């Protein structure tokens, strides 16, 4: 298996569009910095979504989770 981060992170967002709404999903494996909190990682992922497309700054997060990646 390939090397992965220590935690699996997931975020689902909904974005208003002229046609209604669009749903976005981001997920992946990350290794949070020492001392990072769930809120820190929430903000990191949310800022990554906005950096990809600044129009997503108005997105509403409908789900977020971060858990250890090991089974």
N, C-alpha and C positions, 0 to 999 in steps of 0.2 A: 504494500500500500504506500501511496505517496505521503510525504510529511504534511501534516495539517496543523492548524492552530489548536490551542487547548480548549477553545469554546466554540460552540455552534451558535450563530446569531441569526435572527429572523425578524424582519419588519414588513408589515403590510400597510399600505397607505392608500387613501383615496384622494383624488385631485379633481377639483371642479374644472370642466371644460365647456366650451360653447355648446357642445352637444349634450351635456349632462355631467357625467362623472367617469373617471378612468381609475382603475385600481392598479397599483404598482406593488411589486414584491421584491425584496432584496434578502439574500441569505448567503451565508458562507461561514468559513471557519476563521477565527481570529485568536490571537494571543494577547489578551489585554495587558497593558502596562501594570507593573507592580503598584498596588494600591488603588487601581481603577474601580469605580463603582458601576452598578447597573445603569444608573443615570448617566454617568460619563460615556458608557458605550452606546446608550440610546442616542445621545447627542452626536457622537462620532458618526454613527450610521446615518442619522438624519441629515447631518451636514454633507455627507458624501452624496446622498440623493440630491440635495439642493445644488451641489457643485456640478453634478452631471447635467442638470437642467434647472436653471434659476426659476423657471416658472413653477417648479414643484415646491417653492417656498410656502405656498398656500395649502399644501397637502396636509391632510389630517391623518395621524397615525391611528390605525384601528386595531393593530396587534403588534406586540413586540415580545421577544423572548431571547434570553441568552442562558445557555446551560453548558456544563462541562461536555466536551466532545467525546469523551471516552465512554464506551458502553460497559 
